[in-house]
Amino acid sequence: MNHGQRDEIAGLAREVIEAASACGIRCCVGGSVASSIHGVVRATADIDFVMLIDAAGARSLVELLSDRMHGDPDAAAACIASGRAFNLIDLSTMLKVDVFPAHDWFSVAVIDRAVLVAHVPIASAEDVILAKLRWFREGGCSSDRQWQDVLGVLRSVGAGLDRRYLASTADRLSLGDLLAKAIDAA
Protein backbone atom coordinates (compact mmCIF):
# COMPACT_ATOMS: atom_id res chain seq x y z
CA MET A 1 0.00 0.00 0.00
CA ASN A 2 1.60 3.29 -1.08
CA HIS A 3 1.12 6.73 0.52
CA GLY A 4 -1.48 7.77 -2.06
CA GLN A 5 -3.60 4.69 -1.42
CA ARG A 6 -3.26 5.17 2.36
CA ASP A 7 -4.51 8.75 2.00
CA GLU A 8 -7.44 7.58 -0.17
CA ILE A 9 -8.35 4.88 2.35
CA ALA A 10 -8.07 7.28 5.30
CA GLY A 11 -10.22 9.89 3.58
CA LEU A 12 -12.84 7.35 2.56
CA ALA A 13 -12.88 5.82 6.05
CA ARG A 14 -13.42 9.26 7.63
CA GLU A 15 -16.25 9.99 5.20
CA VAL A 16 -18.02 6.68 5.96
CA ILE A 17 -17.52 7.18 9.72
CA GLU A 18 -18.98 10.71 9.51
CA ALA A 19 -21.97 9.50 7.49
CA ALA A 20 -22.55 6.59 9.89
CA SER A 21 -22.39 9.00 12.83
CA ALA A 22 -24.91 11.31 11.13
CA CYS A 23 -27.23 8.29 10.85
CA GLY A 24 -26.75 7.40 14.54
CA ILE A 25 -24.67 4.31 13.71
CA ARG A 26 -21.68 3.33 15.83
CA CYS A 27 -18.84 1.63 13.96
CA CYS A 28 -15.14 1.05 13.48
CA VAL A 29 -12.72 -0.03 10.78
CA GLY A 30 -11.58 -3.65 10.91
CA GLY A 31 -10.18 -6.18 8.46
CA SER A 32 -6.98 -5.71 6.50
CA VAL A 33 -6.86 -1.95 7.04
CA ALA A 34 -6.87 -2.43 10.82
CA SER A 35 -4.34 -5.28 10.65
CA SER A 36 -2.10 -3.11 8.46
CA ILE A 37 -2.25 -0.29 11.01
CA HIS A 38 -1.34 -2.59 13.91
CA GLY A 39 0.87 -5.04 12.02
CA VAL A 40 2.39 -5.46 8.58
CA VAL A 41 1.11 -3.22 5.80
CA ARG A 42 -0.35 -5.07 2.84
CA ALA A 43 -2.30 -4.12 -0.26
CA THR A 44 -6.06 -4.01 -0.07
CA ALA A 45 -8.92 -2.96 -2.33
CA ASP A 46 -11.54 -2.65 0.38
CA ILE A 47 -12.28 -1.20 3.79
CA ASP A 48 -14.19 -3.34 6.28
CA PHE A 49 -16.46 -1.70 8.82
CA VAL A 50 -18.18 -3.32 11.78
CA MET A 51 -21.39 -1.40 12.47
CA LEU A 52 -24.19 -1.42 15.01
CA ILE A 53 -26.75 -1.02 12.25
CA ASP A 54 -30.33 -2.00 11.48
CA ALA A 55 -32.15 -2.12 8.14
CA ALA A 56 -33.37 1.49 8.36
CA GLY A 57 -29.85 2.64 9.24
CA ALA A 58 -28.40 0.75 6.27
CA ARG A 59 -30.88 2.41 3.94
CA SER A 60 -30.10 5.86 5.40
CA LEU A 61 -26.35 5.33 5.21
CA VAL A 62 -26.42 4.25 1.56
CA GLU A 63 -28.69 7.18 0.65
CA LEU A 64 -26.45 9.65 2.49
CA LEU A 65 -23.36 8.37 0.65
CA SER A 66 -25.07 8.07 -2.75
CA ASP A 67 -23.34 11.15 -4.23
CA ARG A 68 -19.95 9.48 -3.85
CA MET A 69 -20.69 5.77 -3.70
CA HIS A 70 -22.60 3.18 -5.63
CA GLY A 71 -24.97 1.07 -3.55
CA ASP A 72 -28.58 -0.04 -3.42
CA PRO A 73 -30.40 1.19 -0.30
CA ASP A 74 -33.06 -1.55 -0.47
CA ALA A 75 -30.51 -4.33 -1.02
CA ALA A 76 -28.38 -3.00 1.86
CA ALA A 77 -31.43 -2.95 4.14
CA ALA A 78 -32.37 -6.50 3.12
CA CYS A 79 -28.84 -7.74 3.78
CA ILE A 80 -28.73 -6.21 7.26
CA ALA A 81 -32.24 -7.46 8.05
CA SER A 82 -31.00 -10.99 7.33
CA GLY A 83 -27.73 -10.52 9.28
CA ARG A 84 -25.49 -10.33 6.23
CA ALA A 85 -22.92 -7.77 5.11
CA PHE A 86 -23.42 -5.37 2.22
CA ASN A 87 -21.00 -3.28 0.20
CA LEU A 88 -20.63 0.06 -1.47
CA ILE A 89 -18.21 1.10 -4.22
CA ASP A 90 -16.49 4.48 -4.05
CA LEU A 91 -16.96 5.97 -7.51
CA SER A 92 -13.74 8.02 -7.54
CA THR A 93 -11.28 5.41 -6.21
CA MET A 94 -13.20 2.18 -6.97
CA LEU A 95 -12.42 1.04 -3.43
CA LYS A 96 -15.01 -1.28 -1.94
CA VAL A 97 -16.56 -0.60 1.45
CA ASP A 98 -17.83 -3.72 3.21
CA VAL A 99 -20.30 -3.19 6.06
CA PHE A 100 -20.56 -6.07 8.53
CA PRO A 101 -23.38 -5.87 11.06
CA ALA A 102 -22.38 -6.28 14.71
CA HIS A 103 -24.21 -9.57 15.21
CA ASP A 104 -22.88 -10.82 18.55
CA TRP A 105 -21.25 -9.73 21.81
CA PHE A 106 -17.76 -9.84 20.30
CA SER A 107 -18.67 -7.57 17.37
CA VAL A 108 -20.11 -5.03 19.80
CA ALA A 109 -16.95 -5.30 21.94
CA VAL A 110 -14.82 -4.60 18.86
CA ILE A 111 -16.69 -1.32 18.35
CA ASP A 112 -16.59 -0.45 22.06
CA ARG A 113 -12.83 -1.08 22.30
CA ALA A 114 -11.85 0.69 19.06
CA VAL A 115 -8.91 3.07 19.22
CA LEU A 116 -8.73 6.40 17.40
CA VAL A 117 -6.08 6.62 14.69
CA ALA A 118 -6.10 9.92 12.80
CA HIS A 119 -9.64 10.55 14.12
CA VAL A 120 -10.89 7.21 12.76
CA PRO A 121 -12.02 4.43 15.14
CA ILE A 122 -9.95 1.33 14.35
CA ALA A 123 -10.41 -2.11 15.90
CA SER A 124 -7.84 -2.63 18.67
CA ALA A 125 -4.82 -4.83 18.01
CA GLU A 126 -6.23 -7.52 20.30
CA ASP A 127 -9.58 -7.52 18.53
CA VAL A 128 -7.91 -7.63 15.12
CA ILE A 129 -6.03 -10.74 16.22
CA LEU A 130 -9.20 -12.37 17.55
CA ALA A 131 -11.31 -11.45 14.52
CA LYS A 132 -8.64 -12.73 12.12
CA LEU A 133 -8.34 -15.98 14.11
CA ARG A 134 -12.13 -16.34 13.95
CA TRP A 135 -12.11 -15.87 10.16
CA PHE A 136 -9.17 -18.26 9.91
CA ARG A 137 -11.05 -20.95 11.81
CA GLU A 138 -14.34 -20.34 9.93
CA GLY A 139 -12.40 -20.71 6.67
CA GLY A 140 -11.11 -24.15 7.64
CA CYS A 141 -7.75 -22.87 8.94
CA SER A 142 -6.53 -22.53 5.36
CA SER A 143 -6.19 -18.76 4.75
CA ASP A 144 -2.52 -17.88 4.80
CA ARG A 145 -3.46 -14.20 4.48
CA GLN A 146 -5.50 -14.24 7.73
CA TRP A 147 -2.78 -16.20 9.54
CA GLN A 148 -0.01 -13.84 8.35
CA ASP A 149 -2.08 -10.83 9.45
CA VAL A 150 -2.38 -12.37 12.94
CA LEU A 151 1.36 -13.03 13.12
CA GLY A 152 2.12 -9.52 11.85
CA VAL A 153 0.06 -7.87 14.59
CA LEU A 154 1.50 -10.18 17.28
CA ARG A 155 5.06 -9.38 16.17
CA SER A 156 4.49 -5.63 15.75
CA VAL A 157 2.59 -4.92 18.96
CA GLY A 158 4.19 -7.66 21.07
CA ALA A 159 4.46 -6.64 24.72
CA GLY A 160 1.95 -3.83 24.17
CA LEU A 161 -0.91 -6.30 23.85
CA ASP A 162 -3.42 -6.75 26.65
CA ARG A 163 -2.63 -10.44 27.09
CA ARG A 164 -5.28 -10.98 29.77
CA TYR A 165 -8.08 -9.64 27.53
CA LEU A 166 -6.68 -11.52 24.54
CA ALA A 167 -6.57 -14.88 26.38
CA SER A 168 -9.94 -14.57 28.12
CA THR A 169 -11.74 -13.43 24.97
CA ALA A 170 -10.05 -16.13 22.89
CA ASP A 171 -11.35 -18.69 25.38
CA ARG A 172 -14.89 -17.25 25.16
CA LEU A 173 -14.69 -17.50 21.37
CA SER A 174 -13.22 -21.03 21.50
CA LEU A 175 -10.04 -19.74 19.89
CA GLY A 176 -7.59 -20.41 22.74
CA ASP A 177 -5.83 -23.20 20.86
CA LEU A 178 -5.30 -21.06 17.76
CA LEU A 179 -4.13 -18.09 19.82
CA ALA A 180 -1.54 -20.26 21.59
CA LYS A 181 -0.34 -21.60 18.22
CA ALA A 182 -0.09 -18.06 16.82
CA ILE A 183 1.82 -16.76 19.84
CA ASP A 184 4.27 -19.65 19.52
CA ALA A 185 4.67 -18.98 15.78
CA ALA A 186 5.20 -15.24 16.27
C-alpha positions in Angstrom: 0.0 0.0 0.0 1.6 3.3 -1.1 1.1 6.7 0.5 -1.5 7.8 -2.1 -3.6 4.7 -1.4 -3.3 5.2 2.4 -4.5 8.7 2.0 -7.4 7.6 -0.2 -8.3 4.9 2.4 -8.1 7.3 5.3 -10.2 9.9 3.6 -12.8 7.4 2.6 -12.9 5.8 6.0 -13.4 9.3 7.6 -16.3 10.0 5.2 -18.0 6.7 6.0 -17.5 7.2 9.7 -19.0 10.7 9.5 -22.0 9.5 7.5 -22.5 6.6 9.9 -22.4 9.0 12.8 -24.9 11.3 11.1 -27.2 8.3 10.9 -26.7 7.4 14.5 -24.7 4.3 13.7 -21.7 3.3 15.8 -18.8 1.6 14.0 -15.1 1.1 13.5 -12.7 0.0 10.8 -11.6 -3.7 10.9 -10.2 -6.2 8.5 -7.0 -5.7 6.5 -6.9 -1.9 7.0 -6.9 -2.4 10.8 -4.3 -5.3 10.7 -2.1 -3.1 8.5 -2.3 -0.3 11.0 -1.3 -2.6 13.9 0.9 -5.0 12.0 2.4 -5.5 8.6 1.1 -3.2 5.8 -0.4 -5.1 2.8 -2.3 -4.1 -0.3 -6.1 -4.0 -0.1 -8.9 -3.0 -2.3 -11.5 -2.6 0.4 -12.3 -1.2 3.8 -14.2 -3.3 6.3 -16.5 -1.7 8.8 -18.2 -3.3 11.8 -21.4 -1.4 12.5 -24.2 -1.4 15.0 -26.7 -1.0 12.3 -30.3 -2.0 11.5 -32.2 -2.1 8.1 -33.4 1.5 8.4 -29.9 2.6 9.2 -28.4 0.7 6.3 -30.9 2.4 3.9 -30.1 5.9 5.4 -26.3 5.3 5.2 -26.4 4.3 1.6 -28.7 7.2 0.7 -26.5 9.7 2.5 -23.4 8.4 0.7 -25.1 8.1 -2.8 -23.3 11.2 -4.2 -20.0 9.5 -3.9 -20.7 5.8 -3.7 -22.6 3.2 -5.6 -25.0 1.1 -3.6 -28.6 0.0 -3.4 -30.4 1.2 -0.3 -33.1 -1.6 -0.5 -30.5 -4.3 -1.0 -28.4 -3.0 1.9 -31.4 -2.9 4.1 -32.4 -6.5 3.1 -28.8 -7.7 3.8 -28.7 -6.2 7.3 -32.2 -7.5 8.1 -31.0 -11.0 7.3 -27.7 -10.5 9.3 -25.5 -10.3 6.2 -22.9 -7.8 5.1 -23.4 -5.4 2.2 -21.0 -3.3 0.2 -20.6 0.1 -1.5 -18.2 1.1 -4.2 -16.5 4.5 -4.0 -17.0 6.0 -7.5 -13.7 8.0 -7.5 -11.3 5.4 -6.2 -13.2 2.2 -7.0 -12.4 1.0 -3.4 -15.0 -1.3 -1.9 -16.6 -0.6 1.4 -17.8 -3.7 3.2 -20.3 -3.2 6.1 -20.6 -6.1 8.5 -23.4 -5.9 11.1 -22.4 -6.3 14.7 -24.2 -9.6 15.2 -22.9 -10.8 18.5 -21.3 -9.7 21.8 -17.8 -9.8 20.3 -18.7 -7.6 17.4 -20.1 -5.0 19.8 -17.0 -5.3 21.9 -14.8 -4.6 18.9 -16.7 -1.3 18.3 -16.6 -0.4 22.1 -12.8 -1.1 22.3 -11.8 0.7 19.1 -8.9 3.1 19.2 -8.7 6.4 17.4 -6.1 6.6 14.7 -6.1 9.9 12.8 -9.6 10.6 14.1 -10.9 7.2 12.8 -12.0 4.4 15.1 -9.9 1.3 14.3 -10.4 -2.1 15.9 -7.8 -2.6 18.7 -4.8 -4.8 18.0 -6.2 -7.5 20.3 -9.6 -7.5 18.5 -7.9 -7.6 15.1 -6.0 -10.7 16.2 -9.2 -12.4 17.5 -11.3 -11.5 14.5 -8.6 -12.7 12.1 -8.3 -16.0 14.1 -12.1 -16.3 13.9 -12.1 -15.9 10.2 -9.2 -18.3 9.9 -11.1 -21.0 11.8 -14.3 -20.3 9.9 -12.4 -20.7 6.7 -11.1 -24.1 7.6 -7.7 -22.9 8.9 -6.5 -22.5 5.4 -6.2 -18.8 4.8 -2.5 -17.9 4.8 -3.5 -14.2 4.5 -5.5 -14.2 7.7 -2.8 -16.2 9.5 0.0 -13.8 8.3 -2.1 -10.8 9.5 -2.4 -12.4 12.9 1.4 -13.0 13.1 2.1 -9.5 11.8 0.1 -7.9 14.6 1.5 -10.2 17.3 5.1 -9.4 16.2 4.5 -5.6 15.8 2.6 -4.9 19.0 4.2 -7.7 21.1 4.5 -6.6 24.7 2.0 -3.8 24.2 -0.9 -6.3 23.8 -3.4 -6.7 26.6 -2.6 -10.4 27.1 -5.3 -11.0 29.8 -8.1 -9.6 27.5 -6.7 -11.5 24.5 -6.6 -14.9 26.4 -9.9 -14.6 28.1 -11.7 -13.4 25.0 -10.0 -16.1 22.9 -11.3 -18.7 25.4 -14.9 -17.3 25.2 -14.7 -17.5 21.4 -13.2 -21.0 21.5 -10.0 -19.7 19.9 -7.6 -20.4 22.7 -5.8 -23.2 20.9 -5.3 -21.1 17.8 -4.1 -18.1 19.8 -1.5 -20.3 21.6 -0.3 -21.6 18.2 -0.1 -18.1 16.8 1.8 -16.8 19.8 4.3 -19.6 19.5 4.7 -19.0 15.8 5.2 -15.2 16.3 
